[in-house]
Amino acid sequence: MQNVRESQGILGAKWKTVSPEEKQLYEDKYKVENGTYLQIISKEKQEAMKLLEEEKKQKTTIGLLDQYLQFKKKPT
């Protein structure tokens, strides 16, 4: 854990010495990559929500089928 803190301190000190123009290059790259990341995450989240919805529908269907079968077993 201490090595991570030391590394963060060193990198933070170096970042403070970087020119605004050079910082802008990194910030622009971050914006592009972050946008791509957010698009990927959004698609994955949508797919996960679809799977969850399908699972809910299957459970509901199974539950209704079980209820129907129990109803059919009851003597009239």
Biopython code that builds the backbone (N, CA, C, O; Angstrom):
import numpy as np
from Bio.PDB.StructureBuilder import StructureBuilder

atoms = [
    (1, "MET", "N", (0.830, -1.198, 0.000)),
    (1, "MET", "CA", (0.000, 0.000, 0.000)),
    (1, "MET", "C", (0.867, 1.251, 0.000)),
    (1, "MET", "O", (0.522, 2.253, -0.627)),
    (2, "GLN", "N", (1.970, 1.193, 0.690)),
    (2, "GLN", "CA", (2.843, 2.355, 0.749)),
    (2, "GLN", "C", (3.461, 2.640, -0.618)),
    (2, "GLN", "O", (3.643, 3.801, -0.983)),
    (3, "ASN", "N", (3.786, 1.585, -1.380)),
    (3, "ASN", "CA", (4.353, 1.790, -2.708)),
    (3, "ASN", "C", (3.374, 2.523, -3.617)),
    (3, "ASN", "O", (3.773, 3.356, -4.431)),
    (4, "VAL", "N", (2.101, 2.208, -3.474)),
    (4, "VAL", "CA", (1.084, 2.885, -4.280)),
    (4, "VAL", "C", (1.041, 4.362, -3.907)),
    (4, "VAL", "O", (0.988, 5.226, -4.783)),
    (5, "ARG", "N", (1.063, 4.644, -2.638)),
    (5, "ARG", "CA", (1.031, 6.042, -2.188)),
    (5, "ARG", "C", (2.269, 6.795, -2.660)),
    (5, "ARG", "O", (2.181, 7.943, -3.093)),
    (6, "GLU", "N", (3.409, 6.144, -2.573)),
    (6, "GLU", "CA", (4.640, 6.780, -3.044)),
    (6, "GLU", "C", (4.545, 7.076, -4.537)),
    (6, "GLU", "O", (4.910, 8.161, -4.990)),
    (7, "SER", "N", (4.052, 6.103, -5.291)),
    (7, "SER", "CA", (3.911, 6.286, -6.738)),
    (7, "SER", "C", (2.946, 7.426, -7.044)),
    (7, "SER", "O", (3.201, 8.246, -7.926)),
    (8, "GLN", "N", (1.843, 7.471, -6.314)),
    (8, "GLN", "CA", (0.874, 8.545, -6.527)),
    (8, "GLN", "C", (1.500, 9.905, -6.227)),
    (8, "GLN", "O", (1.260, 10.878, -6.942)),
    (9, "GLY", "N", (2.293, 9.964, -5.180)),
    (9, "GLY", "CA", (2.961, 11.218, -4.824)),
    (9, "GLY", "C", (3.932, 11.663, -5.901)),
    (9, "GLY", "O", (3.979, 12.839, -6.260)),
    (10, "ILE", "N", (4.708, 10.715, -6.414)),
    (10, "ILE", "CA", (5.678, 11.024, -7.469)),
    (10, "ILE", "C", (4.955, 11.486, -8.729)),
    (10, "ILE", "O", (5.318, 12.497, -9.330)),
    (11, "LEU", "N", (3.922, 10.731, -9.122)),
    (11, "LEU", "CA", (3.173, 11.094, -10.326)),
    (11, "LEU", "C", (2.466, 12.441, -10.165)),
    (11, "LEU", "O", (2.422, 13.239, -11.102)),
    (12, "GLY", "N", (1.921, 12.687, -8.993)),
    (12, "GLY", "CA", (1.265, 13.971, -8.736)),
    (12, "GLY", "C", (2.239, 15.130, -8.845)),
    (12, "GLY", "O", (1.913, 16.175, -9.408)),
    (13, "ALA", "N", (3.439, 14.941, -8.304)),
    (13, "ALA", "CA", (4.460, 15.986, -8.385)),
    (13, "ALA", "C", (4.876, 16.227, -9.833)),
    (13, "ALA", "O", (5.056, 17.373, -10.245)),
    (14, "LYS", "N", (5.027, 15.156, -10.602)),
    (14, "LYS", "CA", (5.400, 15.303, -12.016)),
    (14, "LYS", "C", (4.283, 15.991, -12.797)),
    (14, "LYS", "O", (4.550, 16.829, -13.658)),
    (15, "TRP", "N", (3.036, 15.638, -12.498)),
    (15, "TRP", "CA", (1.898, 16.226, -13.213)),
    (15, "TRP", "C", (1.876, 17.743, -13.022)),
    (15, "TRP", "O", (1.522, 18.487, -13.937)),
    (16, "LYS", "N", (2.250, 18.185, -11.847)),
    (16, "LYS", "CA", (2.255, 19.624, -11.566)),
    (16, "LYS", "C", (3.281, 20.368, -12.416)),
    (16, "LYS", "O", (3.149, 21.573, -12.631)),
    (17, "THR", "N", (4.293, 19.666, -12.896)),
    (17, "THR", "CA", (5.338, 20.314, -13.694)),
    (17, "THR", "C", (5.058, 20.249, -15.197)),
    (17, "THR", "O", (5.779, 20.862, -15.985)),
    (18, "VAL", "N", (4.029, 19.519, -15.596)),
    (18, "VAL", "CA", (3.702, 19.377, -17.017)),
    (18, "VAL", "C", (3.056, 20.675, -17.515)),
    (18, "VAL", "O", (2.260, 21.294, -16.809)),
    (19, "SER", "N", (3.407, 21.071, -18.727)),
    (19, "SER", "CA", (2.860, 22.306, -19.303)),
    (19, "SER", "C", (1.369, 22.136, -19.594)),
    (19, "SER", "O", (0.896, 21.019, -19.804)),
    (20, "PRO", "N", (0.636, 23.247, -19.607)),
    (20, "PRO", "CA", (-0.798, 23.169, -19.917)),
    (20, "PRO", "C", (-1.073, 22.540, -21.281)),
    (20, "PRO", "O", (-2.058, 21.820, -21.444)),
    (21, "GLU", "N", (-0.214, 22.806, -22.257)),
    (21, "GLU", "CA", (-0.397, 22.231, -23.591)),
    (21, "GLU", "C", (-0.276, 20.713, -23.550)),
    (21, "GLU", "O", (-1.065, 19.993, -24.163)),
    (22, "GLU", "N", (0.729, 20.242, -22.813)),
    (22, "GLU", "CA", (0.933, 18.792, -22.711)),
    (22, "GLU", "C", (-0.200, 18.146, -21.911)),
    (22, "GLU", "O", (-0.656, 17.051, -22.240)),
    (23, "LYS", "N", (-0.646, 18.830, -20.868)),
    (23, "LYS", "CA", (-1.776, 18.319, -20.086)),
    (23, "LYS", "C", (-3.012, 18.186, -20.971)),
    (23, "LYS", "O", (-3.775, 17.227, -20.853)),
    (24, "GLN", "N", (-3.198, 19.160, -21.858)),
    (24, "GLN", "CA", (-4.367, 19.153, -22.731)),
    (24, "GLN", "C", (-4.380, 17.909, -23.608)),
    (24, "GLN", "O", (-5.445, 17.348, -23.863)),
    (25, "LEU", "N", (-3.207, 17.468, -24.077)),
    (25, "LEU", "CA", (-3.130, 16.241, -24.878)),
    (25, "LEU", "C", (-3.675, 15.049, -24.094)),
    (25, "LEU", "O", (-4.455, 14.253, -24.617)),
    (26, "TYR", "N", (-3.254, 14.939, -22.841)),
    (26, "TYR", "CA", (-3.718, 13.829, -22.002)),
    (26, "TYR", "C", (-5.208, 13.952, -21.705)),
    (26, "TYR", "O", (-5.935, 12.958, -21.711)),
    (27, "GLU", "N", (-5.655, 15.170, -21.448)),
    (27, "GLU", "CA", (-7.067, 15.376, -21.135)),
    (27, "GLU", "C", (-7.953, 15.083, -22.350)),
    (27, "GLU", "O", (-9.042, 14.527, -22.209)),
    (28, "ASP", "N", (-7.479, 15.460, -23.547)),
    (28, "ASP", "CA", (-8.232, 15.152, -24.766)),
    (28, "ASP", "C", (-8.319, 13.644, -24.983)),
    (28, "ASP", "O", (-9.376, 13.115, -25.328)),
    (29, "LYS", "N", (-7.204, 12.968, -24.778)),
    (29, "LYS", "CA", (-7.187, 11.507, -24.933)),
    (29, "LYS", "C", (-8.132, 10.865, -23.915)),
    (29, "LYS", "O", (-8.848, 9.917, -24.236)),
    (30, "TYR", "N", (-8.126, 11.385, -22.691)),
    (30, "TYR", "CA", (-9.021, 10.871, -21.651)),
    (30, "TYR", "C", (-10.480, 11.020, -22.068)),
    (30, "TYR", "O", (-11.277, 10.097, -21.902)),
    (31, "LYS", "N", (-10.826, 12.186, -22.610)),
    (31, "LYS", "CA", (-12.220, 12.427, -23.005)),
    (31, "LYS", "C", (-12.671, 11.428, -24.063)),
    (31, "LYS", "O", (-13.778, 10.894, -23.992)),
    (32, "VAL", "N", (-11.806, 11.180, -25.045)),
    (32, "VAL", "CA", (-12.149, 10.234, -26.111)),
    (32, "VAL", "C", (-12.305, 8.831, -25.538)),
    (32, "VAL", "O", (-13.302, 8.156, -25.794)),
    (33, "GLU", "N", (-11.316, 8.395, -24.765)),
    (33, "GLU", "CA", (-11.353, 7.036, -24.219)),
    (33, "GLU", "C", (-12.480, 6.867, -23.216)),
    (33, "GLU", "O", (-13.097, 5.804, -23.154)),
    (34, "ASN", "N", (-12.756, 7.894, -22.433)),
    (34, "ASN", "CA", (-13.847, 7.812, -21.466)),
    (34, "ASN", "C", (-15.189, 7.730, -22.186)),
    (34, "ASN", "O", (-16.082, 6.999, -21.758)),
    (35, "GLY", "N", (-15.333, 8.477, -23.279)),
    (35, "GLY", "CA", (-16.564, 8.404, -24.068)),
    (35, "GLY", "C", (-16.787, 7.009, -24.617)),
    (35, "GLY", "O", (-17.901, 6.488, -24.577)),
    (36, "THR", "N", (-15.721, 6.403, -25.132)),
    (36, "THR", "CA", (-15.804, 5.035, -25.647)),
    (36, "THR", "C", (-16.179, 4.072, -24.526)),
    (36, "THR", "O", (-17.038, 3.208, -24.700)),
    (37, "TYR", "N", (-15.533, 4.227, -23.386)),
    (37, "TYR", "CA", (-15.813, 3.381, -22.224)),
    (37, "TYR", "C", (-17.282, 3.489, -21.816)),
    (37, "TYR", "O", (-17.939, 2.478, -21.566)),
    (38, "LEU", "N", (-17.790, 4.714, -21.751)),
    (38, "LEU", "CA", (-19.180, 4.906, -21.339)),
    (38, "LEU", "C", (-20.155, 4.283, -22.334)),
    (38, "LEU", "O", (-21.194, 3.756, -21.937)),
    (39, "GLN", "N", (-19.825, 4.340, -23.626)),
    (39, "GLN", "CA", (-20.676, 3.704, -24.634)),
    (39, "GLN", "C", (-20.701, 2.195, -24.434)),
    (39, "GLN", "O", (-21.758, 1.569, -24.504)),
    (40, "ILE", "N", (-19.537, 1.618, -24.186)),
    (40, "ILE", "CA", (-19.450, 0.168, -23.981)),
    (40, "ILE", "C", (-20.236, -0.232, -22.740)),
    (40, "ILE", "O", (-21.015, -1.185, -22.771)),
    (41, "ILE", "N", (-20.032, 0.493, -21.657)),
    (41, "ILE", "CA", (-20.725, 0.190, -20.404)),
    (41, "ILE", "C", (-22.233, 0.331, -20.588)),
    (41, "ILE", "O", (-23.002, -0.481, -20.072)),
    (42, "SER", "N", (-22.653, 1.354, -21.318)),
    (42, "SER", "CA", (-24.081, 1.558, -21.552)),
    (42, "SER", "C", (-24.679, 0.373, -22.302)),
    (42, "SER", "O", (-25.756, -0.108, -21.949)),
    (43, "LYS", "N", (-23.987, -0.096, -23.332)),
    (43, "LYS", "CA", (-24.477, -1.250, -24.092)),
    (43, "LYS", "C", (-24.528, -2.492, -23.211)),
    (43, "LYS", "O", (-25.495, -3.253, -23.253)),
    (44, "GLU", "N", (-23.481, -2.692, -22.411)),
    (44, "GLU", "CA", (-23.457, -3.865, -21.535)),
    (44, "GLU", "C", (-24.576, -3.795, -20.504)),
    (44, "GLU", "O", (-25.191, -4.809, -20.175)),
    (45, "LYS", "N", (-24.836, -2.598, -20.000)),
    (45, "LYS", "CA", (-25.911, -2.436, -19.017)),
    (45, "LYS", "C", (-27.262, -2.734, -19.661)),
    (45, "LYS", "O", (-28.112, -3.390, -19.058)),
    (46, "GLN", "N", (-27.458, -2.248, -20.890)),
    (46, "GLN", "CA", (-28.709, -2.524, -21.590)),
    (46, "GLN", "C", (-28.887, -4.020, -21.808)),
    (46, "GLN", "O", (-29.984, -4.549, -21.626)),
    (47, "GLU", "N", (-27.816, -4.704, -22.196)),
    (47, "GLU", "CA", (-27.891, -6.150, -22.409)),
    (47, "GLU", "C", (-28.200, -6.873, -21.101)),
    (47, "GLU", "O", (-28.988, -7.818, -21.076)),
    (48, "ALA", "N", (-27.573, -6.423, -20.018)),
    (48, "ALA", "CA", (-27.828, -7.039, -18.717)),
    (48, "ALA", "C", (-29.279, -6.825, -18.295)),
    (48, "ALA", "O", (-29.905, -7.731, -17.744)),
    (49, "MET", "N", (-29.817, -5.634, -18.550)),
    (49, "MET", "CA", (-31.209, -5.361, -18.198)),
    (49, "MET", "C", (-32.162, -6.227, -19.024)),
    (49, "MET", "O", (-33.175, -6.697, -18.507)),
    (50, "LYS", "N", (-31.843, -6.442, -20.302)),
    (50, "LYS", "CA", (-32.669, -7.313, -21.136)),
    (50, "LYS", "C", (-32.650, -8.736, -20.598)),
    (50, "LYS", "O", (-33.690, -9.391, -20.529)),
    (51, "LEU", "N", (-31.471, -9.216, -20.217)),
    (51, "LEU", "CA", (-31.367, -10.566, -19.662)),
    (51, "LEU", "C", (-32.152, -10.683, -18.363)),
    (51, "LEU", "O", (-32.823, -11.687, -18.124)),
    (52, "LEU", "N", (-32.068, -9.666, -17.534)),
    (52, "LEU", "CA", (-32.804, -9.668, -16.270)),
    (52, "LEU", "C", (-34.309, -9.696, -16.527)),
    (52, "LEU", "O", (-35.047, -10.416, -15.853)),
    (53, "GLU", "N", (-34.754, -8.918, -17.492)),
    (53, "GLU", "CA", (-36.177, -8.892, -17.833)),
    (53, "GLU", "C", (-36.633, -10.253, -18.357)),
    (53, "GLU", "O", (-37.711, -10.728, -18.001)),
    (54, "GLU", "N", (-35.814, -10.879, -19.200)),
    (54, "GLU", "CA", (-36.137, -12.212, -19.713)),
    (54, "GLU", "C", (-36.230, -13.223, -18.571)),
    (54, "GLU", "O", (-37.126, -14.066, -18.542)),
    (55, "GLU", "N", (-35.293, -13.124, -17.637)),
    (55, "GLU", "CA", (-35.303, -14.039, -16.493)),
    (55, "GLU", "C", (-36.575, -13.846, -15.668)),
    (55, "GLU", "O", (-37.178, -14.822, -15.223)),
    (56, "LYS", "N", (-36.982, -12.598, -15.464)),
    (56, "LYS", "CA", (-38.215, -12.326, -14.722)),
    (56, "LYS", "C", (-39.425, -12.921, -15.437)),
    (56, "LYS", "O", (-40.306, -13.510, -14.809)),
    (57, "LYS", "N", (-39.455, -12.759, -16.762)),
    (57, "LYS", "CA", (-40.570, -13.308, -17.544)),
    (57, "LYS", "C", (-40.610, -14.828, -17.433)),
    (57, "LYS", "O", (-41.683, -15.416, -17.298)),
    (58, "GLN", "N", (-39.446, -15.462, -17.488)),
    (58, "GLN", "CA", (-39.391, -16.921, -17.374)),
    (58, "GLN", "C", (-39.883, -17.372, -16.004)),
    (58, "GLN", "O", (-40.640, -18.337, -15.903)),
    (59, "LYS", "N", (-39.457, -16.678, -14.948)),
    (59, "LYS", "CA", (-39.898, -17.045, -13.602)),
    (59, "LYS", "C", (-41.406, -16.861, -13.457)),
    (59, "LYS", "O", (-42.081, -17.688, -12.844)),
    (60, "THR", "N", (-41.926, -15.784, -14.019)),
    (60, "THR", "CA", (-43.369, -15.547, -13.970)),
    (60, "THR", "C", (-44.111, -16.646, -14.710)),
    (60, "THR", "O", (-45.120, -17.158, -14.223)),
    (61, "THR", "N", (-43.616, -17.006, -15.879)),
    (61, "THR", "CA", (-44.245, -18.060, -16.674)),
    (61, "THR", "C", (-44.228, -19.383, -15.924)),
    (61, "THR", "O", (-45.235, -20.090, -15.886)),
    (62, "ILE", "N", (-43.102, -19.718, -15.336)),
    (62, "ILE", "CA", (-42.990, -20.971, -14.574)),
    (62, "ILE", "C", (-43.944, -20.947, -13.383)),
    (62, "ILE", "O", (-44.603, -21.944, -13.087)),
    (63, "GLY", "N", (-44.014, -19.802, -12.703)),
    (63, "GLY", "CA", (-44.921, -19.676, -11.568)),
    (63, "GLY", "C", (-46.373, -19.857, -11.974)),
    (63, "GLY", "O", (-47.132, -20.550, -11.297)),
    (64, "LEU", "N", (-46.755, -19.236, -13.075)),
    (64, "LEU", "CA", (-48.132, -19.379, -13.559)),
    (64, "LEU", "C", (-48.421, -20.809, -13.987)),
    (64, "LEU", "O", (-49.509, -21.328, -13.734)),
    (65, "LEU", "N", (-47.463, -21.440, -14.628)),
    (65, "LEU", "CA", (-47.632, -22.830, -15.041)),
    (65, "LEU", "C", (-47.789, -23.734, -13.820)),
    (65, "LEU", "O", (-48.639, -24.624, -13.814)),
    (66, "ASP", "N", (-46.981, -23.511, -12.794)),
    (66, "ASP", "CA", (-47.102, -24.293, -11.561)),
    (66, "ASP", "C", (-48.482, -24.103, -10.928)),
    (66, "ASP", "O", (-49.105, -25.067, -10.484)),
    (67, "GLN", "N", (-48.950, -22.859, -10.892)),
    (67, "GLN", "CA", (-50.276, -22.591, -10.331)),
    (67, "GLN", "C", (-51.355, -23.316, -11.130)),
    (67, "GLN", "O", (-52.277, -23.893, -10.552)),
    (68, "TYR", "N", (-51.244, -23.286, -12.424)),
    (68, "TYR", "CA", (-52.215, -23.953, -13.285)),
    (68, "TYR", "C", (-52.209, -25.456, -13.039)),
    (68, "TYR", "O", (-53.266, -26.078, -12.933)),
    (69, "LEU", "N", (-51.012, -26.039, -12.948)),
    (69, "LEU", "CA", (-50.913, -27.483, -12.721)),
    (69, "LEU", "C", (-51.477, -27.864, -11.359)),
    (69, "LEU", "O", (-52.115, -28.909, -11.227)),
    (70, "GLN", "N", (-51.251, -27.034, -10.347)),
    (70, "GLN", "CA", (-51.814, -27.294, -9.024)),
    (70, "GLN", "C", (-53.342, -27.213, -9.076)),
    (70, "GLN", "O", (-54.035, -28.021, -8.459)),
    (71, "PHE", "N", (-53.847, -26.252, -9.802)),
    (71, "PHE", "CA", (-55.288, -26.091, -9.952)),
    (71, "PHE", "C", (-55.893, -27.317, -10.635)),
    (71, "PHE", "O", (-56.955, -27.790, -10.228)),
    (72, "LYS", "N", (-55.234, -27.829, -11.659)),
    (72, "LYS", "CA", (-55.737, -28.986, -12.406)),
    (72, "LYS", "C", (-55.725, -30.254, -11.548)),
    (72, "LYS", "O", (-56.535, -31.155, -11.766)),
    (73, "LYS", "N", (-54.813, -30.328, -10.577)),
    (73, "LYS", "CA", (-54.704, -31.520, -9.729)),
    (73, "LYS", "C", (-55.825, -31.586, -8.691)),
    (73, "LYS", "O", (-56.170, -32.670, -8.221)),
    (74, "LYS", "N", (-56.395, -30.436, -8.333)),
    (74, "LYS", "CA", (-57.427, -30.402, -7.297)),
    (74, "LYS", "C", (-58.667, -31.136, -7.786)),
    (74, "LYS", "O", (-59.112, -30.955, -8.919)),
    (75, "PRO", "N", (-59.217, -31.972, -6.899)),
    (75, "PRO", "CA", (-60.466, -32.650, -7.279)),
    (75, "PRO", "C", (-61.615, -31.642, -7.296)),
    (75, "PRO", "O", (-61.676, -30.721, -6.482)),
    (76, "THR", "N", (-62.496, -31.842, -8.225)),
    (76, "THR", "CA", (-63.640, -30.919, -8.332)),
    (76, "THR", "C", (-64.873, -31.463, -7.685)),
    (76, "THR", "O", (-65.915, -30.807, -7.691)),
]
sb = StructureBuilder()
sb.init_structure("model")
sb.init_model(0)
sb.init_chain("A")
sb.init_seg("    ")
for serial, (resi, resn, name, xyz) in enumerate(atoms, 1):
    if name == "N":
        sb.init_residue(resn, " ", resi, " ")
    sb.init_atom(name, np.array(xyz, "f"), 0.0, 1.0, " ", f" {name:<3s}", serial, name[0])
structure = sb.get_structure()
